[in-house]
Amino acid sequence: MSEAVLPGIVTASEATAPGLSEDWLAALLGLLVVALAIAGTAGPDLLGWVVTTSVWTDAAKALAPARPAYAALGGPGALLATWLVLLAMLSAGAAVLRANVLRFAAGFTVAFAIAYASWFAGSYAQLAAVTPADLNKFGLTWSLKLTNEGGFIVALLAGLVIANFFPRLAAWLNEAIRPELYIKIAIVILGAFLAVTVAGKLAFASSLLLRGVAAIIEAYLIYWAVVYFVARKWFGFSREWAAPLASGISICGVAAAIATGGAIRSRPGVPVLVASLVVVFAMVEVLILPFLAQTFLSHEPLVAAAWMGLSVKTDGAAVAAGGITEALILSKAAAEGIHYQAGWLLGTTALVKVFIDVFIGVWAFILAYIWTNHINVQPGQPRARAAEIWQRFPKFILGFVLSFAIVLYLALTAGPDGLKQLTPAIGEANNFRVIFFILTFFSIGVLSNVRKLWEDGLGKLVAVYVLSLFGFVIWVGLLISWLFFAGIKPPLAI
């Protein structure tokens, strides 16, 4: 992969004038959303108006506000309110970054409209319905089983169409096309969502915690090193490309690739291109792995569940894979006269995935230390100063850690009733995370000229991903899942 700037990826943020860094801005905006969600538990609901999109066959019933208290807005009203608030918040952020605010606002309006329309289309039941219960609910005999995260792919494709067939529109949108900013805000909000997930399953998590953490550490020390070696030695990628690629394949896809890019100070186009591959291949895994699990692991259900968490590389796709696996294995077990309690397989997948996500911040710090002290050391300075490590450390990860710590503390000290209030409030904030993810993938598409990217080596990037994921990551994940979870069965239904 050439060391020159990719001709197919040029980001607006690269030309930003000095000011508050994008990392700090992302941390502040993400924490603002989380703070509003928390404040809503002690007073008026401040985020319940945010739009949500359910899996649908009747388009008129797809959109709705997050909370019934705002039902009077209706779906279109919630969508309008969401756009207005995001427009105001992000336009203020654009001003802080010293961008052209009017151009940003105009571009963001169009980008939001196209991106959310993509999410809406991706939530159509024929594309998104996953479990047998979903199919029955909508009267379907089949679906592509993409989950509503298939909307990310639709958004990516919409952006690609604009980039490759409407270059003038892509250029006009450029000021608002900021995938790094959007994904970093999403990661900060993700910290709060993970916290209530952990707190809500604390009793379950405590029984499997040590096994899950040990499995994750062992798996990812193997995964990362092997993918990095393959990318460097077999395909000739630079360190700048090999590190985000290794993190994207081995840890948690999009978030890990972005965090790694920040830690090693790669060019912005590097991790966002890796992120686009992560989403596509996660959907492929969702379509294949649960059925392999049902066929070969029906008598080791928790091995199958942990395997989904260790192998599928986005949160939504991993949980969807866990849900499909649970439905398939419980159905097969019931046919054999074994009736397991529902929820344990899905809970195991979620537990493993949660601790993988937490590992992102730890790994970003480790890589920042290694890069500053051993790889990108300044001439005449054999070891980088502690201040340099701090400068390289992706600051939005501090927002992620802070949102996780604050919400986990509140969840564990609030008692059962307090957790019941906090969980839906953070769920409202999580709707913003989804929207920022949609904007990220639309932006990735708009910044990607396929012809130029292919000429510059995109084919090699896909080859590394396919070889690494299907050549050993999936199978090492299966082996480690077996080592730590074999012989453990979920409780039987009474």
Protein Blocks (a to p, Z undefined) as FASTA:
>chain_A
ZZbdcfkbccfklmpccdddfklmmmmmmmmmmmmmmmmmmmccfklmpccddddfblkl
mpccfbfklmmnommlmmmmmmmmmmmmmmmmmmmnopafklmmmmmmmmmmmmmmmmmm
mmpmklmpmbfmlmmmnopabdehlojmlmmmmmmmmmmmmmmmmmmlmmmmmmmmcfkl
mmmmmmmmmmmmmmmmmmmmmmmmmmmmmmmmmmmmmmmmmmmmmmmmmmmmmnopafkl
mmmmmmmmmmnomlmmmmmmmmnopafklmmmmmmmmmmmmmmmmmmmmmmmmmmmmmmm
mlmmmmmmmmpccfklmmmmmmmmmmmmmmmmmmnopacdehjlmmmmmmmmmmmmmmmm
mmmmmmmmmmmmmmmgcehiabacfklmmmmpcfklmmmmmmmmmmmmmmmmnojmlmmm
mmmmmmmmmmmmmmmmmmmmmmmmmmpcfklmmmnopmmmmmmmmmmmmmmmmmmmmmmm
mmmmgoiacdddZZ
